[in-house]
Every structure is written in structure tokens, then in C-alpha cells.
């Protein structure tokens, strides 16, 4: 008897399936929806999408402004995304997650100084897109001869997702012979499984039919693999290309399909062979026998598969679905996600198309048991896996407090957030209860779908957002900019000021034009201040700030505030043996010489003045060149009133003291009592002295 063997993993891969679903959803939600180039390499599918409303162009210039664009599954270059954003176009990124991962790898590597080598077809849009994420500097090779020409000490090699793994390994071995190479095996795991299955099927079949687009790289590679193990291999795009005469002569007929080949095309090919397949006695098989064979090999779904059908009937307990095969599907109410008082009739109507997951191929009553809930959960797991691969953000709702953390749900999938990952600050178990009911953006940090376990991190998201904010602030700042900041904390040598999420040091010497012992003398925690950016060190991530620079330097505008002869108010800030320094304002200190403190002689300034004392003084001199101000306190005081004799005695005593103080230290001055009787006595003494001479 003739046998049809279908290779496992034939048909749509995850990336293609995701791209089509995103495109169909976008068509439903937007009036103007475009793709630049074919969404996938299958004319059959792209024509259907165009019929539904997708408009296809071939360059960015053809795209109108402010429309919606679905980025094809092969991905695009960074320049492409930048150009599209300039046109205010909404982007729906349908790039395959495996391709996005390669973009991230090469972008990071080229920034670290690596030379990028891409192993693949340089004309393929996926490879061109990869090159666009490493400044179009990649060396693209697709043969052993090209690999032997490469020489370098810092090479990172990646692969086009659809190339044959054995070819990739051979190229890597050649590169390693004379180069230092870092290897990233970026071949899609689904591609490898599809190629391995094609190989195994080809080994046991008389003829192999590879179904796919002539433009599909992965379909062409399936053909090349099959040809090695089954000489009788044919490449077809659809049922119209069937080599029927060749098929008639073979007993074991193998089928394999590329990642962009729809299931319905595979079914059409099988159905198309039904009229020509004959048994060993050359008797034409009945249509029923052929349909039974088709149903057995393809149309009868297996447990765990996703199926699409049409709603036949809706009751309070279940939904009956026509799956296009002998058995109907049944979705029990328990396998549907309902909210509140919703019933099945609120969610399903006869004629609706519905997708579900097969739980059992026979529920005991001859029906196929389906689950809408598990399909959605499965889809949620796919989304979580994609978020993990792409390092993208998803939102979860915190539902329960547990030991060491909280339980959070992404749609119908529950995960765990440890306390250490709940915030960018320390959180105690009691504080974690405050998060119950909150929706948090998170990163997926660990995943084990087989065990149903996933770990989220809100902290990673917060840290990344903070880092982005810091980078934005850093890139927006320039030396000499005046910006607003918030005083965050003090040290003995200054204060740290937050400028848009970035901490800068405000040194104590840059706070005031005057002298400070501690920043808190003029600043408060939480205070908003204007500061000037003095210097920036991007390597160390340090910024130096100045506060005093936001106001004029006092000596530059001294003429506007102070003049000789003016009486001013100041504060004593320093006392020396020869005088006291009085601060008129921060940065402007004047000297009151000891002789200008009082009308009477002052021998110890500490008896007259004290630190912090406020005094009035008269400006005697301003020397801008030497930055000196001479002050007098006694000039602001009323002079004492003396009798004639008291005044003469005081003057004589002052002069005598000054003369004594001017004598050398080894001269001894004896105490002398001076008595003034009257002016006549002086004249007599002077006369007597002259006579003696």
C-alpha cells in the first residue's frame, strides 16, 4: 500500500505565525496598515493579507506619514526604524524573536570592538537587516572559500537563522584555523528540528515533496537536505506544481514544508494527490480511502495541537465546534475563561471562528475535547518566552504575599517575584503586602515552562529606567549649563545634588563666595537650587557643580554696593592680634585695624569684639587690585570728651607708649612719673637747659 509520511515541524514556525497574527490584528484595528516588502516569503499568504487590507510597498519613501507599519518577520536595519520614526509612523514589530536576538548580539559586539562575521546569504533580507545593526560593517560569507579569506583577532560570528547547522560548523572550523573567533550559534532551534525531521523522512521515502516558496531560504535548504538522502526530491509551491506521474510510481511519499508554508497548502497538496495515488495492483484508491489517509496523517488533530474551527452550537455547558474532520470538537465551560456573570452565549455565537487547544482526541463520546483556556495560557507562555528572549517588558498583577516574595500573574500564568526584585530599595516582608493588587512592569528573569515556573523582576525594570533617565540627563547636560537640582545629602566636604536623576558633587568651596565650615550653614536637605555644571567626567560618571557661580562674584560688583565713607553693617568672622575681619557679605571681608576699633587704646581685641558679633563700621579704603577693604569702627562712634589737662595727658601717654613699643627689646625703660603743672614750667626748664649749654 502507498503511504504518505509528513515530516514533523512542517509548516508555520513561531516567528512566521506571530507575524501573521500581528498583521491580521493590525488590519482589524487600523484603516491604513502597510508592510515594506512581503511580510513572509510566501506569495499565497501575502496575497491573502493584501486582500484583507494590508498595503505593501517596497521602500520607506512610498510610505505615507502617520500610518501604521507592520515590520516583516525577517527584520529591518536600525536605520530603517530611525527613518520610519521620523515620519510619525506607528510601528508594529513582527520581527522574529530569534532575529531580534541576533540584532542585539551584533549591536553590543560592535560597540565592544568586535569585527562581525555573518554566515548566510548577503541578498537575504534577514542578513541585510542584521548588517544594519552593526553599522553595515559586517563581513558576510556563504562559502568555505570566503571563510578562508578572513583574518582577524577580534571576530564575532553569527549565523542566518535558517542555514544548515553542519554548514555553519564547517565554516566555524575554518575561521578558527587562523583567527580568534567568538561564536554565537544563532540558528533557529525550530529550523534545526525541521531540518532534522526532513532528513529522517527523506531517508525512508521513495520520493520527497518539499512545499514552500521559491523565495523562502529555509524551504530551499530543506530541498537541499532532502536531495542528499532522497535523489527523487521535488520542490513545489502548491498543488499546481505536483509531479503526479512521479508520485504514481512511488509507494512511500514524503512531505516537508518550510516555515512560511500554510497548513491549508499542505492539505491541498495531499488532496491533490488523492485522485492519482494507486495501490500495488494499480487499482485506483477510492476517495474515501484517500480521505481516511489524509485524516490519519494530517487532519485528525493530536493532543496538544492548536486547531481552528467554526462554532456549531452554544449551550450553557459547552460549545460545539466543527473542525473540518469526522469528529466535532467540544469546549466545556470549565475550559473557557469567563469574567463575572458572563455565560458562554456572551462569548460565542454560531458561525464564529474559534481557536482552541486539543486536550483529548476522544472524550469518550466520540468528540475531540478542546480547551480555550489552555490555548490562551499557552499563548501567554509564548508571550512570556518571547519577552524573555527579547528582554522586553511585560506587566503583571501582584495577587498574593508568600514567604520571601509575592505571586504575580501575567494574564493566566502565575509567577514569582522575590523581595529582592520587588523594588530598587530594600523591602521587608511586611512592606511587600502594600504591593498586593498593583500592576507592575517587569522583566522575565527565569523560566521553566515544563514545570510551569517563571520568575519576574520589577527591580530590573526600575534600574533600567533609572539608567535610561540618567543617560538622557547626561546626554542633555553640558559644561556651563545652569540647571535646577535638589539637595540630597551632606558630607563634610560638600553636598550631593540630584539633577534630573543624576547626582553631582557641590564642593563646599563652590557653595558660597564666603567661607563655610559646613554646607548646612546655607543649604537644607530637599532644597531646590540653581547650580552651574563646572565639569563632567563620562568615564567615571562624575559631575562637579557650583552654586556660587550662579551669582556675580562680589568684587566684580563692589562699586555698585559699597563706597569709601559709607557706614556698613557686618559680622566679625576672625580676630587677629593686629585687628579683626568683618564680613560685609559672603566673599567680602574688611579689616578693622586695632587702632580703628575704639577711640581709646586697645591692647586685647578679645575684650572689645567676639566672633559672630554684628558691628557697624565706616569704609576707609577699597583696594580692588589687592582685594582689600579697610574699615573703622571708631569712626562710627562718638569721640570721648576730655578736659584740657586730661586730653594732654592722654595724648602724651599714647605717644610715650608708641615710642616704648618701638624700642628694641633689650632696652629697659624705667617707670617715670610725669607731672604737668602748667605751660610756664615747661618754658622755665627749656630756658635753664639753654643756659647750661
SULURKA-V173125 format. One record per residue. N is the residue number from 0. RES is the residue in one small letter. SS is DSSP state (H for helix, E for strand, L for the rest). PHI is phi in whole degrees, 0 to 359 (none if undefined). BURIAL is 1 if it has 16 or more other ideal C-beta (glycine too) atoms within 10 Angstrom, else 0. Layout:
n=[N & N]
res=[RES & RES]
ss=[SS & SS]
phi=[PHI & PHI]
burial=[BURIAL & BURIAL]
This chain:
n=[0 & 1 & 2 & 3 & 4 & 5 & 6 & 7 & 8 & 9 & 10 & 11 & 12 & 13 & 14 & 15 & 16 & 17 & 18 & 19 & 20 & 21 & 22 & 23 & 24 & 25 & 26 & 27 & 28 & 29 & 30 & 31 & 32 & 33 & 34 & 35 & 36 & 37 & 38 & 39 & 40 & 41 & 42 & 43 & 44 & 45 & 46 & 47 & 48 & 49 & 50 & 51 & 52 & 53 & 54 & 55 & 56 & 57 & 58 & 59 & 60 & 61 & 62 & 63 & 64 & 65 & 66 & 67 & 68 & 69 & 70 & 71 & 72 & 73 & 74 & 75 & 76 & 77 & 78 & 79 & 80 & 81 & 82 & 83 & 84 & 85 & 86 & 87 & 88 & 89 & 90 & 91 & 92 & 93 & 94 & 95 & 96 & 97 & 98 & 99 & 100 & 101 & 102 & 103 & 104 & 105 & 106 & 107 & 108 & 109 & 110 & 111 & 112 & 113 & 114 & 115 & 116 & 117 & 118 & 119 & 120 & 121 & 122 & 123 & 124 & 125 & 126 & 127 & 128 & 129 & 130 & 131 & 132 & 133 & 134 & 135 & 136 & 137 & 138 & 139 & 140 & 141 & 142 & 143 & 144 & 145 & 146 & 147 & 148 & 149 & 150 & 151 & 152 & 153 & 154 & 155 & 156 & 157 & 158 & 159 & 160 & 161 & 162 & 163 & 164 & 165 & 166 & 167 & 168 & 169 & 170 & 171 & 172 & 173 & 174 & 175 & 176 & 177 & 178 & 179 & 180 & 181 & 182 & 183 & 184 & 185 & 186 & 187 & 188 & 189 & 190 & 191 & 192 & 193 & 194 & 195 & 196 & 197 & 198 & 199 & 200 & 201 & 202 & 203 & 204 & 205 & 206 & 207 & 208 & 209 & 210 & 211 & 212 & 213 & 214 & 215 & 216 & 217 & 218 & 219 & 220 & 221 & 222 & 223 & 224 & 225 & 226 & 227 & 228 & 229 & 230 & 231 & 232 & 233 & 234 & 235 & 236 & 237 & 238 & 239 & 240 & 241 & 242 & 243 & 244 & 245 & 246 & 247 & 248 & 249 & 250 & 251 & 252 & 253 & 254 & 255 & 256 & 257 & 258 & 259 & 260 & 261 & 262 & 263 & 264 & 265 & 266 & 267 & 268 & 269 & 270 & 271 & 272 & 273 & 274 & 275 & 276 & 277 & 278 & 279 & 280 & 281 & 282 & 283 & 284 & 285 & 286 & 287 & 288 & 289 & 290 & 291 & 292 & 293 & 294 & 295 & 296 & 297 & 298 & 299 & 300 & 301 & 302 & 303 & 304 & 305 & 306 & 307 & 308 & 309 & 310 & 311 & 312 & 313 & 314 & 315 & 316 & 317 & 318 & 319 & 320 & 321 & 322 & 323 & 324 & 325 & 326 & 327 & 328 & 329 & 330 & 331 & 332 & 333 & 334 & 335 & 336 & 337 & 338 & 339 & 340 & 341 & 342 & 343 & 344 & 345 & 346 & 347 & 348 & 349 & 350 & 351 & 352 & 353 & 354 & 355 & 356 & 357 & 358 & 359 & 360 & 361 & 362 & 363 & 364 & 365 & 366 & 367 & 368 & 369 & 370 & 371 & 372 & 373 & 374 & 375 & 376 & 377 & 378 & 379 & 380 & 381 & 382 & 383 & 384 & 385 & 386 & 387 & 388 & 389 & 390 & 391 & 392 & 393 & 394 & 395 & 396 & 397 & 398 & 399 & 400 & 401 & 402 & 403 & 404 & 405 & 406 & 407 & 408 & 409 & 410 & 411 & 412 & 413 & 414 & 415 & 416 & 417 & 418 & 419 & 420 & 421 & 422 & 423 & 424 & 425 & 426 & 427 & 428 & 429 & 430 & 431 & 432 & 433 & 434 & 435 & 436 & 437 & 438 & 439 & 440 & 441 & 442 & 443 & 444 & 445 & 446 & 447 & 448 & 449 & 450 & 451 & 452 & 453 & 454 & 455 & 456 & 457 & 458 & 459 & 460 & 461 & 462 & 463 & 464 & 465 & 466 & 467 & 468 & 469 & 470 & 471 & 472 & 473 & 474 & 475 & 476 & 477 & 478 & 479 & 480 & 481 & 482 & 483 & 484 & 485 & 486 & 487 & 488 & 489 & 490 & 491 & 492 & 493 & 494 & 495 & 496 & 497 & 498 & 499 & 500 & 501 & 502 & 503 & 504 & 505 & 506 & 507 & 508 & 509 & 510 & 511 & 512 & 513 & 514 & 515 & 516 & 517 & 518 & 519 & 520 & 521 & 522 & 523 & 524 & 525 & 526 & 527 & 528 & 529 & 530 & 531 & 532 & 533 & 534 & 535 & 536 & 537 & 538 & 539 & 540 & 541 & 542 & 543 & 544 & 545 & 546 & 547 & 548 & 549 & 550 & 551 & 552 & 553 & 554 & 555 & 556 & 557 & 558 & 559 & 560 & 561 & 562 & 563 & 564 & 565 & 566 & 567 & 568 & 569 & 570 & 571 & 572 & 573 & 574 & 575 & 576 & 577 & 578 & 579 & 580 & 581 & 582 & 583 & 584 & 585 & 586 & 587 & 588 & 589 & 590 & 591 & 592 & 593 & 594 & 595 & 596 & 597 & 598 & 599 & 600 & 601 & 602 & 603 & 604 & 605 & 606 & 607 & 608 & 609 & 610 & 611 & 612 & 613 & 614 & 615 & 616 & 617 & 618 & 619 & 620 & 621 & 622 & 623 & 624 & 625 & 626 & 627 & 628 & 629 & 630 & 631 & 632 & 633 & 634 & 635 & 636 & 637 & 638 & 639 & 640 & 641 & 642 & 643 & 644 & 645 & 646 & 647 & 648 & 649 & 650 & 651 & 652 & 653 & 654 & 655 & 656 & 657 & 658 & 659 & 660 & 661 & 662 & 663 & 664 & 665 & 666 & 667 & 668 & 669 & 670 & 671 & 672 & 673 & 674 & 675 & 676 & 677 & 678 & 679 & 680 & 681 & 682 & 683 & 684 & 685 & 686 & 687 & 688 & 689 & 690 & 691 & 692]
res=[x & x & x & x & x & x & x & x & x & x & x & x & x & x & x & x & x & x & x & x & x & x & x & x & x & x & x & x & x & x & x & x & x & x & x & x & x & x & x & x & x & x & x & x & x & x & x & x & x & x & x & x & x & x & x & x & x & x & x & x & x & x & x & x & x & x & x & x & x & x & x & x & x & x & x & x & x & x & x & x & x & x & x & x & x & x & x & x & x & x & x & x & x & x & x & x & x & x & x & x & x & x & x & x & x & x & x & x & x & x & x & x & x & x & x & x & x & x & x & x & x & x & x & x & x & x & x & x & x & x & x & x & x & x & x & x & x & x & x & x & x & x & x & x & x & x & x & x & x & x & x & x & x & x & x & x & x & x & x & x & x & x & x & x & x & x & x & x & x & x & x & x & x & x & x & x & x & x & x & x & x & x & x & x & x & x & x & x & x & x & x & x & x & x & x & x & x & x & x & x & x & x & x & x & x & x & x & x & x & x & x & x & x & x & x & x & x & x & x & x & x & x & x & x & x & x & x & x & x & x & x & x & x & x & x & x & x & x & x & x & x & x & x & x & x & x & x & x & x & x & x & x & x & x & x & x & x & x & x & x & x & x & x & x & x & x & x & x & x & x & x & x & x & x & x & x & x & x & x & x & x & x & x & x & x & x & x & x & x & x & x & x & x & x & x & x & x & x & x & x & x & x & x & x & x & x & x & x & x & x & x & x & x & x & x & x & x & x & x & x & x & x & x & x & x & x & x & x & x & x & x & x & x & x & x & x & x & x & x & x & x & x & x & x & x & x & x & x & x & x & x & x & x & x & x & x & x & x & x & x & x & x & x & x & x & x & x & x & x & x & x & x & x & x & x & x & x & x & x & x & x & x & x & x & x & x & x & x & x & x & x & x & x & x & x & x & x & x & x & x & x & x & x & x & x & x & x & x & x & x & x & x & x & x & x & x & x & x & x & x & x & x & x & x & x & x & x & x & x & x & x & x & x & x & x & x & x & x & x & x & x & x & x & x & x & x & x & x & x & x & x & x & x & x & x & x & x & x & x & x & x & x & x & x & x & x & x & x & x & x & x & x & x & x & x & x & x & x & x & x & x & x & x & x & x & x & x & x & x & x & x & x & x & x & x & x & x & x & x & x & x & x & x & x & x & x & x & x & x & x & x & x & x & x & x & x & x & x & x & x & x & x & x & x & x & x & x & x & x & x & x & x & x & x & x & x & x & x & x & x & x & x & x & x & x & x & x & x & x & x & x & x & x & x & x & x & x & x & x & x & x & x & x & x & x & x & x & x & x & x & x & x & x & x & x & x & x & x & x & x & x & x & x & x & x & x & x & x & x & x & x & x & x & x & x & x & x & x & x & x & x & x & x & x & x & x & x & x & x & x & x & x & x & x & x & x & x & x & x & x & x & x & x & x & x & x & x & x & x & x & x & x & x & x & x & x & x & x & x & x & x & x & x & x & x & x & x & x & x & x & x & x & x & x & x & x & x & x & x & x & x & x & x & x & x & x & x & x & x & x & x & x & x & x & x & x & x & x & x & x & x & x & x & x & x & x & x & x & x & x & x & x & x]
ss=[L & L & E & E & E & E & L & L & L & L & L & L & L & H & H & H & H & H & H & H & H & H & H & H & H & H & H & H & H & L & L & L & E & E & E & E & L & L & L & L & L & L & H & H & H & H & H & H & H & H & H & H & L & L & E & E & E & L & L & H & H & H & L & L & L & L & L & E & E & E & E & L & L & L & L & L & L & H & H & H & H & H & H & H & H & H & L & L & L & E & E & E & E & L & L & L & H & H & H & H & H & H & H & H & H & H & H & H & H & H & H & L & L & L & E & E & E & E & E & L & L & L & L & L & H & H & H & H & H & H & H & L & L & L & L & L & L & L & E & E & E & L & L & H & H & H & H & H & L & L & L & L & L & L & E & E & E & E & E & L & L & L & L & L & H & H & H & H & H & H & H & H & H & H & H & H & H & H & L & L & E & E & E & L & L & L & L & L & H & H & H & H & H & H & H & H & H & H & H & H & H & H & H & L & L & L & E & E & E & E & E & L & L & L & L & L & H & H & H & H & H & H & H & H & H & H & H & H & H & L & L & L & E & E & E & E & L & L & H & H & H & L & L & H & H & H & H & H & L & L & L & E & E & E & E & E & E & L & L & L & L & L & H & H & H & H & H & H & H & H & H & H & H & L & L & L & L & E & L & L & L & L & L & E & L & L & H & H & H & H & H & H & H & H & H & H & H & H & H & L & L & L & L & L & L & E & E & E & E & E & E & E & E & E & L & L & L & E & E & E & E & E & L & L & L & L & L & E & E & E & E & E & H & H & H & L & L & L & L & L & L & L & L & H & H & H & H & L & L & L & L & L & E & E & E & E & E & E & E & E & L & L & L & L & L & L & L & E & E & E & E & H & H & H & H & H & H & H & H & H & H & H & H & H & H & H & H & H & H & H & L & L & L & E & E & E & E & E & E & E & E & E & L & L & E & E & E & E & E & E & L & L & E & E & E & E & E & E & H & H & H & L & L & L & L & L & L & L & H & H & H & H & H & H & H & L & L & L & E & E & E & E & E & E & E & E & E & E & L & L & L & L & E & E & E & E & E & H & H & H & H & H & H & H & H & H & H & H & H & H & H & H & H & H & H & H & L & L & L & L & L & E & E & E & E & E & E & E & E & E & E & L & L & E & E & E & E & E & E & L & L & E & E & E & E & E & E & H & H & H & L & L & L & L & L & L & L & L & H & H & H & L & L & L & L & L & L & E & E & E & E & E & E & E & E & E & E & L & L & L & L & E & E & E & E & E & L & H & H & H & L & L & L & H & H & H & H & H & H & H & H & L & L & L & L & L & E & E & E & E & E & E & E & E & E & E & L & L & E & E & E & E & E & E & E & L & L & E & E & E & E & E & E & H & H & H & L & L & L & L & L & L & L & L & H & H & H & L & L & L & L & L & L & E & E & E & E & E & E & E & E & E & E & L & L & L & L & E & E & E & E & E & L & H & H & H & L & L & L & L & L & L & L & H & H & H & H & H & H & H & H & H & H & H & H & H & H & H & H & H & H & H & L & L & L & L & L & L & L & L & L & L & L & L & L & L & L & L & H & H & H & H & H & H & H & H & H & H & H & H & H & H & L]
phi=[none & 281 & 223 & 258 & 245 & 257 & 297 & 296 & 65 & 283 & 94 & 309 & 270 & 299 & 297 & 293 & 300 & 297 & 297 & 294 & 298 & 295 & 294 & 296 & 295 & 296 & 299 & 290 & 263 & 232 & 283 & 250 & 235 & 235 & 226 & 260 & 89 & 295 & 298 & 222 & 271 & 204 & 299 & 303 & 288 & 295 & 296 & 296 & 295 & 296 & 297 & 283 & 134 & 285 & 258 & 250 & 238 & 244 & 206 & 297 & 300 & 280 & 279 & 292 & 287 & 58 & 249 & 244 & 236 & 265 & 283 & 297 & 296 & 285 & 86 & 224 & 282 & 296 & 299 & 298 & 298 & 298 & 293 & 293 & 297 & 295 & 265 & 55 & 265 & 283 & 257 & 249 & 275 & 258 & 300 & 303 & 304 & 293 & 289 & 302 & 298 & 295 & 305 & 295 & 295 & 289 & 295 & 293 & 293 & 292 & 290 & 272 & 94 & 280 & 270 & 267 & 242 & 252 & 265 & 170 & 271 & 294 & 271 & 281 & 300 & 296 & 293 & 297 & 295 & 300 & 301 & 288 & 258 & 228 & 60 & 54 & 256 & 291 & 265 & 254 & 233 & 215 & 203 & 294 & 298 & 294 & 296 & 290 & 276 & 274 & 220 & 179 & 249 & 220 & 250 & 241 & 249 & 234 & 237 & 301 & 298 & 254 & 285 & 285 & 297 & 298 & 294 & 300 & 296 & 299 & 295 & 297 & 301 & 292 & 298 & 287 & 299 & 223 & 228 & 266 & 236 & 262 & 255 & 235 & 283 & 258 & 293 & 299 & 297 & 293 & 296 & 298 & 297 & 296 & 292 & 296 & 293 & 298 & 300 & 296 & 292 & 299 & 295 & 248 & 246 & 277 & 214 & 237 & 247 & 261 & 259 & 175 & 279 & 294 & 266 & 274 & 298 & 290 & 291 & 297 & 292 & 298 & 299 & 296 & 294 & 298 & 298 & 293 & 249 & 218 & 301 & 273 & 249 & 230 & 257 & 229 & 266 & 200 & 297 & 294 & 265 & 300 & 276 & 300 & 295 & 289 & 296 & 302 & 275 & 248 & 265 & 255 & 251 & 259 & 233 & 219 & 229 & 290 & 294 & 253 & 265 & 292 & 298 & 295 & 292 & 299 & 296 & 297 & 296 & 295 & 296 & 294 & 278 & 300 & 282 & 242 & 285 & 238 & 274 & 295 & 268 & 62 & 269 & 292 & 294 & 289 & 301 & 296 & 298 & 294 & 294 & 296 & 294 & 296 & 298 & 293 & 276 & 223 & 282 & 278 & 290 & 253 & 302 & 94 & 283 & 260 & 236 & 236 & 212 & 244 & 291 & 265 & 205 & 233 & 240 & 292 & 258 & 200 & 239 & 263 & 234 & 275 & 260 & 80 & 227 & 296 & 255 & 274 & 260 & 236 & 249 & 292 & 303 & 296 & 259 & 234 & 277 & 240 & 242 & 59 & 265 & 297 & 247 & 297 & 293 & 282 & 255 & 230 & 229 & 302 & 95 & 294 & 275 & 223 & 248 & 208 & 255 & 282 & 267 & 219 & 281 & 211 & 272 & 101 & 249 & 85 & 252 & 264 & 279 & 243 & 223 & 281 & 297 & 290 & 296 & 294 & 297 & 298 & 295 & 293 & 295 & 298 & 294 & 294 & 299 & 296 & 296 & 292 & 294 & 273 & 56 & 262 & 266 & 233 & 251 & 234 & 249 & 285 & 245 & 205 & 267 & 230 & 297 & 82 & 171 & 223 & 263 & 228 & 249 & 255 & 57 & 258 & 251 & 264 & 225 & 239 & 241 & 297 & 304 & 293 & 249 & 274 & 204 & 271 & 233 & 290 & 237 & 274 & 301 & 293 & 291 & 298 & 299 & 293 & 272 & 301 & 90 & 275 & 262 & 238 & 285 & 219 & 258 & 272 & 257 & 206 & 212 & 217 & 294 & 300 & 266 & 70 & 242 & 213 & 243 & 250 & 222 & 279 & 298 & 301 & 297 & 297 & 295 & 293 & 296 & 296 & 295 & 298 & 296 & 296 & 297 & 296 & 296 & 301 & 291 & 270 & 269 & 221 & 301 & 84 & 292 & 258 & 228 & 270 & 221 & 239 & 292 & 258 & 200 & 250 & 226 & 295 & 258 & 159 & 223 & 259 & 241 & 278 & 244 & 70 & 99 & 245 & 275 & 240 & 269 & 255 & 294 & 301 & 285 & 255 & 276 & 223 & 289 & 267 & 266 & 235 & 267 & 205 & 302 & 292 & 295 & 232 & 238 & 228 & 298 & 89 & 290 & 271 & 221 & 266 & 231 & 252 & 282 & 271 & 202 & 223 & 238 & 293 & 294 & 265 & 66 & 246 & 231 & 256 & 240 & 225 & 260 & 294 & 289 & 277 & 231 & 298 & 293 & 308 & 292 & 288 & 238 & 298 & 295 & 283 & 244 & 228 & 221 & 300 & 93 & 282 & 268 & 234 & 255 & 213 & 237 & 291 & 244 & 203 & 236 & 241 & 295 & 265 & 164 & 233 & 262 & 243 & 275 & 277 & 197 & 307 & 96 & 234 & 247 & 242 & 259 & 259 & 297 & 302 & 283 & 253 & 275 & 213 & 289 & 270 & 294 & 245 & 261 & 222 & 298 & 298 & 281 & 251 & 228 & 218 & 299 & 92 & 290 & 270 & 223 & 256 & 215 & 256 & 282 & 268 & 203 & 235 & 248 & 292 & 295 & 265 & 54 & 231 & 234 & 258 & 238 & 221 & 277 & 294 & 292 & 265 & 256 & 290 & 290 & 290 & 258 & 243 & 285 & 301 & 293 & 294 & 293 & 295 & 294 & 294 & 294 & 298 & 297 & 295 & 295 & 299 & 297 & 296 & 293 & 296 & 295 & 277 & 290 & 301 & 293 & 273 & 270 & 263 & 253 & 278 & 292 & 231 & 263 & 250 & 233 & 259 & 266 & 192 & 296 & 295 & 299 & 296 & 297 & 297 & 297 & 296 & 294 & 297 & 294 & 295 & 296 & 298 & 293]
burial=[0 & 1 & 0 & 1 & 1 & 1 & 1 & 0 & 1 & 1 & 1 & 1 & 1 & 1 & 1 & 1 & 1 & 1 & 1 & 1 & 0 & 1 & 1 & 1 & 0 & 1 & 1 & 0 & 0 & 1 & 0 & 0 & 1 & 1 & 1 & 1 & 0 & 1 & 1 & 1 & 1 & 1 & 1 & 1 & 1 & 1 & 0 & 0 & 1 & 0 & 0 & 0 & 0 & 1 & 1 & 1 & 0 & 0 & 0 & 1 & 0 & 0 & 1 & 0 & 0 & 0 & 1 & 1 & 1 & 1 & 1 & 1 & 1 & 1 & 1 & 1 & 1 & 0 & 0 & 1 & 1 & 0 & 0 & 1 & 0 & 0 & 0 & 0 & 1 & 0 & 0 & 1 & 1 & 1 & 1 & 1 & 1 & 1 & 1 & 1 & 1 & 1 & 1 & 0 & 1 & 1 & 1 & 0 & 1 & 1 & 0 & 0 & 0 & 1 & 1 & 1 & 1 & 1 & 1 & 1 & 1 & 0 & 0 & 1 & 1 & 1 & 1 & 1 & 1 & 1 & 1 & 1 & 1 & 1 & 0 & 0 & 0 & 1 & 1 & 1 & 1 & 1 & 0 & 0 & 0 & 1 & 1 & 0 & 0 & 1 & 0 & 0 & 0 & 0 & 1 & 1 & 1 & 1 & 1 & 1 & 1 & 1 & 1 & 1 & 0 & 0 & 1 & 1 & 0 & 0 & 1 & 1 & 0 & 1 & 1 & 0 & 0 & 0 & 1 & 0 & 1 & 0 & 1 & 0 & 0 & 1 & 1 & 1 & 0 & 1 & 1 & 1 & 0 & 1 & 1 & 0 & 1 & 1 & 1 & 0 & 1 & 1 & 0 & 0 & 1 & 1 & 1 & 1 & 1 & 1 & 1 & 1 & 1 & 0 & 1 & 1 & 1 & 1 & 1 & 1 & 1 & 1 & 1 & 0 & 1 & 1 & 1 & 0 & 1 & 1 & 0 & 1 & 1 & 1 & 1 & 1 & 1 & 1 & 1 & 0 & 0 & 1 & 0 & 0 & 0 & 0 & 1 & 0 & 0 & 1 & 0 & 0 & 1 & 1 & 1 & 1 & 1 & 1 & 1 & 1 & 1 & 1 & 0 & 0 & 1 & 1 & 0 & 1 & 1 & 1 & 1 & 1 & 1 & 1 & 0 & 0 & 1 & 0 & 0 & 0 & 0 & 0 & 0 & 0 & 1 & 0 & 0 & 0 & 0 & 1 & 1 & 0 & 1 & 1 & 0 & 0 & 0 & 1 & 1 & 1 & 1 & 0 & 0 & 0 & 0 & 0 & 1 & 0 & 1 & 0 & 1 & 0 & 0 & 1 & 0 & 0 & 0 & 1 & 1 & 1 & 1 & 0 & 1 & 0 & 1 & 0 & 1 & 1 & 1 & 1 & 1 & 1 & 0 & 0 & 1 & 1 & 0 & 0 & 0 & 0 & 0 & 0 & 0 & 1 & 0 & 0 & 1 & 1 & 0 & 0 & 0 & 0 & 0 & 1 & 0 & 1 & 1 & 1 & 1 & 0 & 0 & 0 & 0 & 0 & 0 & 0 & 1 & 1 & 1 & 1 & 1 & 1 & 1 & 1 & 1 & 1 & 1 & 1 & 1 & 1 & 1 & 0 & 1 & 1 & 1 & 1 & 1 & 1 & 1 & 1 & 0 & 0 & 0 & 1 & 0 & 1 & 1 & 1 & 0 & 0 & 1 & 0 & 0 & 0 & 1 & 1 & 1 & 1 & 0 & 1 & 1 & 0 & 1 & 1 & 1 & 1 & 1 & 1 & 1 & 0 & 1 & 1 & 1 & 0 & 0 & 0 & 1 & 0 & 0 & 0 & 0 & 1 & 0 & 0 & 1 & 0 & 0 & 0 & 0 & 1 & 0 & 1 & 1 & 1 & 1 & 0 & 1 & 0 & 0 & 0 & 0 & 0 & 0 & 1 & 1 & 1 & 1 & 1 & 1 & 1 & 1 & 1 & 0 & 0 & 0 & 0 & 0 & 0 & 0 & 0 & 0 & 0 & 1 & 1 & 0 & 0 & 1 & 0 & 0 & 0 & 0 & 0 & 1 & 0 & 1 & 0 & 1 & 0 & 0 & 1 & 0 & 0 & 0 & 1 & 1 & 1 & 1 & 0 & 1 & 1 & 0 & 1 & 1 & 1 & 1 & 1 & 1 & 1 & 0 & 1 & 1 & 1 & 1 & 1 & 0 & 0 & 0 & 0 & 1 & 0 & 0 & 0 & 1 & 0 & 0 & 0 & 0 & 0 & 1 & 0 & 1 & 1 & 1 & 1 & 0 & 1 & 0 & 0 & 0 & 0 & 0 & 0 & 1 & 1 & 1 & 1 & 1 & 1 & 1 & 0 & 0 & 0 & 0 & 1 & 0 & 0 & 0 & 1 & 0 & 0 & 0 & 1 & 0 & 0 & 0 & 0 & 0 & 1 & 0 & 1 & 0 & 1 & 0 & 0 & 1 & 0 & 0 & 0 & 1 & 1 & 1 & 1 & 1 & 1 & 0 & 1 & 1 & 1 & 1 & 1 & 1 & 1 & 0 & 1 & 0 & 1 & 1 & 0 & 0 & 0 & 0 & 1 & 0 & 0 & 1 & 0 & 0 & 1 & 1 & 0 & 0 & 0 & 0 & 0 & 1 & 0 & 1 & 1 & 1 & 1 & 0 & 1 & 0 & 0 & 0 & 0 & 0 & 0 & 1 & 1 & 1 & 1 & 1 & 1 & 1 & 0 & 0 & 0 & 0 & 0 & 0 & 0 & 0 & 0 & 0 & 0 & 0 & 0 & 0 & 0 & 0 & 0 & 0 & 0 & 0 & 0 & 0 & 0 & 0 & 0 & 0 & 0 & 0 & 0 & 0 & 0 & 0 & 0 & 0 & 0 & 0 & 0 & 0 & 0 & 0 & 0 & 0 & 0 & 0 & 0 & 0 & 0 & 0 & 0 & 0 & 0 & 0 & 0 & 0 & 0 & 0 & 0 & 0]
